[in-house]
Amino acid sequence: MAAGAVALEGVTKRYGAETVVADVSLAIAPGEFFTLLGPSGSGKTTTLSILAGFVTADAGRVLLGGQDMTQVPPRGRGLGMVFQNYAIFPHLDVAGNVAFPLAVKRVPKAEIATRVAEALALVKLTGFEGRYPRQLSGGQQQRVALARAIVARPGIVLMDEPLGALDKNLRYHMQVEIKEISRRLGTTVIYVTHDQEEALTMSDRIAIMEHGRIAQMGPPREVYERPDNAFVAAFLGEANLLPARRDGTGVAGPGGARLEAGAGTLPGAEGLLFIRPEKLGIAPGTAAEGPNSLAGRVRHASFLGNTVRYAVEVAEGAVLVCDAPNGAGTVLHAAGDSVLLRWRAEDCRLLAG
């Protein structure tokens, strides 16, 4: 296994009767930006803590660069770490904070100075060496934490929700910068977040966790557009999950509407048809026109700037969310308008209920 590669083999962790990580296995390639995504309590932070050595697994192995590190303490794993609260030292200036991992290793002072300067240049903090944390904004403190994590040139960096305290605009800029820095350094990054947009923006691959297990793993577009189950579909962005059932001629939706899907089958008599809001077309209309079309009435419309989000009630009280682009010449619909929703078979999937 190459340097920078990471593997978990059957990792399990229990606290009393509760299993918080359940037989998790995964392999991460050198230089990959890999995200553990899931709601609170899904096991993502515990999995990262097992990788870091802060938590000992009850079963399974942790491999870093092909070496079994399961019983090796954190200081022996050679990892960089960025915490949610940054964990920078208030009594040290920026240069002192960034230099700390090298000073502990007794790296010569001249080399420390060179590496600190390089790390601060990467995170765009040249000139801030003498400032203290209390003199920095939240975004600047986050950059100090990132510089400290990379100054020792680790092959693997772990990040535990490091952008959670930043405002939306700054968070987006830091997402782009962290991804760019990881690419320039060739560093393997394992990133934990509960923010779906953040995971889609930054990741080469995403593992979506549910109740301590990996519900689905793959590139962002794959897990977003081709979810394996209703949990992944609903958690990763806005999703329409339309009741579907088998009948004598195929698959029917609300009011007996004919449904055709590009992938998936109903494992039983009933299930769900998955379709993202942006895949739905909306136009004035009062009657369905062939498969994958439903007539309904706009329950409410929300102006979101570049899009207009409609909630449309169709037969049997089902409600579909449709995101229509706010482009030139776009017809806007108001609450109470009769509309027709249509979509392509290749843009939807059949899932188990």
N, C-alpha and C positions, 0 to 999 in steps of 0.2 A: 504494500500500500504506500503510495507516494506521500511525501511531506505535505501537510495541509489537509490530507484526507481525514474524514471523521466517520466512524461507524458506531452504531448502537446495535447490540445483538440481544434480543429478548429481555430488554431492561424492564424491571418491575419494581415499584416502590409502594409500600403499604404503611399507613399510620393507623395502628389498631386494626379495626375491622374494615377500614376504608382503603381501597386500592386507588391511588391517585395517578399512578402510571402503570399501564397494564400491557406487558409483553410488547414493548415498542422496539421495532427494528427499523433501521434506516441507514443509508450510505450517502455521504456528502462528498463530492469531488473537490480536489484542490482548486481554490480560487472561486468556488461557487458562493453565491449569496443565497442562503437558505433560511426561510422564515418558518417559525412555529407560530401558527395563528389559531386562536380559539377564544371562546368566552372565558370569563373568570371561573376558575375551578376545573378547567379542562385538562390540566396537567402540564401545560407548556413551560411554566416557570420552573416547576420541579424537574422536568426533563433537562432544562438548561443547567440547573444547579447540579444535577448528576454529572453532566458533561464537565462542569467546572471543578467538580470534586468537593463542593460544599455539602452535598448530600450523598450518602452512600446507598446504592441500589440494593434491594433485597435479593435480586436475581439478575442475571445477565452480565454483559461485558461492555466496557467503553474502550474503543480503539482510537488512538490518535496517531496518524502517520504509520499505521500498521502495528503499533506497540500497544499492548494491553495496559491501560492506565486505570483500571477499575479500582485498585487499592492505593493508587498514588495520590498524595495530598495535593491540594490546589497549587502550592508553590512549585511543585515538581512537574507540572503539566505544560508549562511554557505558553500559557494562553494570555491574550489580552482581554480585558473585561471593561465594559461600560455599563454602569448601573443606572437605574431609573432616576435616582436622586443625585447622580453625578459623583457623589462621595469624594469630592475634592477637599483638600485640607485648608481650613480657613486661616491657619497661621502661616501658611507658605504662599509666596507669590506665584505667579503663573509659571515662571521658569522652574521654581522649586517643586511645584506639583508635577510638572511634566518630567522632570529629572528623577523623581523619586524611585521608579522601578530600576533605573540604572544605578543610582546611588546605593541601593540595597545590594546590588550585585557587585559593588565595588569596581565599577567601570572607571577607567582613568578620567580625570576631570576634563581634559582637552576633548576626549571623545564624547563625553556627556554634553559639553557645550555645542559640539557640532550636531549631534543627533537631536538635541532640543531645538536648535534653530531650524533643522530640516522639518521636524514634526510641526512646529508652529507655522512654518511657511505653508505646509500642506493644508492646515486648517484655517489659514488666512488670519493668523494672530501675531504676525511679526510686528514688533513694537509694543506689545502688551506684556513683555517679560516681567516687568517690575510691578505690575498691578496685582492686587489681592482679590480673592473671590467676591468680597463685598462691593468692589468697584466694577464688577462685571454684570452684564445683563444675563438673563437665563440662557440665551443662545450662545453667548460667549463662554459661559461656564460649561455648557455642553461640549463646545469645541475643545476646551482644556481637557475635559475627561477623555475625549476621543484622541487627542494628541498623546496623552499619557498612556492610552491603551496601545498605541502603535509605535511609541518611541523605541521600544525594545525589539522592534521588527518581528513580532510573533507571526507564525504562519496561520494562526487561527485566532479570531477575535469573537467574543461572545457579547451580545448586546441585549439587555433586558429592558424593553420599553423605554429607550433613552430619550424619546422625543415627547413623551406624554405631557410634560409640563409647559410645552411651548404653544404659542398661538398658531392658528391654522396656517397663515402665510409663511411664518418662519419655519414651521414644521416641514412644509413642502420644500423650501429651499435647502434645509438640512438633509432631507431625504435624498435629494439629488446629489448633494455634496458627499454624503457618506458613501453612496453607491459609486461615485466617481473616484473617490480616494481608494476604496477597496479594489477597484479595477486597476488603478495605477500601480498599487503595491502588490497586486496578485494575491491578496489576502483572502482566506476563507472566512466568511462571516456567517454566524448563526445568530439569528435575530428573533426576538420574541416580541409579539405585539397582539393586541386585540383589535387593532384598527385595520379594517379590511382594505381601505384605500391605500394605506401605507404599505401593506403587504403586496398589493397588486403593482404599485409603483416601483418598488425596490427589488423584488425577488427574482432570482432565476428559477427557483422552485419554491412551492409552498406546501407545508404539511398542515392540514386542518385537523385540529384535535377536538375530540368530544369524549368526555368521561374517561380520560386517561389513555385513550386509544387514538390512532391516526385514522380519521374517517375517510380522507382522500389525500393523495400526494401527487403533485405534478406541476408543470409550468403554469403561471398565472392565467393565461388565456384558456388553457385546457380545463382547469378546475372551475373557472368562472362560467364558461359556455357549455361545458359537458360535465356537470356534477353527477356523482354516482348515486346520490340519495337526497332526500328532501332536506335533511339537516344542512348539508353543504350548500344546496341551492338557496336556502333561506338565510344562512349566516353570511355568505359571501355576496353582499350586495342585495339590492331589491329584487324580489322574485315573485312571479305569479305562479301559484300552484293550483291548477284548475282541476276540480273533481272529474275523473274520467272512469268509464265503466265499459266492460265488454257487452256487446249485444250480438244479434245474429249476423250483422254485416260488417263488424269491425269494432271501432272504439267510438263511443258517444260521450259528449259533454253535456253541460246544462241545457235543458230543453230538447235533448236529443240531437244537438248539433254534431255533425261529423268531424272527427278529429283525425289528423294524420301527422305522424311524427317521424323525423329523420333517424331517430335512434331510440333504443329501449323498447321494452315490452312490459305489459302488465302481468306480474307474476300470478295474480289472482283475478277475481271478477271485477275488482275495483282498484283504483290507484290514482295517480296524479299526472297531469300534463304540466311540464315546466316550460316557462317562457319568460325571458327578461323583458322589462317594460320598454326598453329602447327598440326591441324587435317587433313591436306591435305598430301597425299602421292604423290611423284613425281618420275617418271621413264622415260627412253627413250621410245618414242612411237609416232605414227602418226595418230592413229584412236582410237575413244572411244570404250570402252569395257563394255557395259551394262550400267545400271543406275548409276548416280553419278560419271560419268567419262567424262572428257573433254580433247580433244587434243588441244595443242597450241604450241606457240613458246616463248622461254625465251626472254623477252625484256631486262632485266638486272639482274645481280646477285650481291648481297652485302655480303661480308664476315664479320660476326659479332663475330667471335671467336668460341663459342660453337655451333653456328648455321650458316647456309647460308640462306639468304632471297632471294627468287626469285620472280620477277614480271613476270607473264606469261600471254601473250595475247591469248585469245581464240576467238571463233566465235563472230561475230557482234561487235568486238572491245572491248569486256569486258576484264578486267584485274583482275587476281586473285593473291594474295600474298600468297606464300608458305614458311614456315619456316622448313627447313630440318636440322636434327641434324648433327653436324660435327663429326661423329663417325668413328671408324676404318673401313676401307673398303668402306666408303661412296663414291658414284660416284658423282663427281661435274659436273654441267652443265654450259655451257657458253652461253653468249648472242647469239641468233640465233639458238640454238639447238631446235629440235622438241621433245616435252615431252608430257607425259600423266599424268593428275592429277586425283586422285581418292580419295573418302572419304566414310565413313560409314553413313548410314541413321541416326543412333542414335547420330551422332556428329553434326548434323545440324538442323535448325529450319526454318519454314516458318513464315515470318513476314509481316505485312501490309506495303505497299510501302509508 
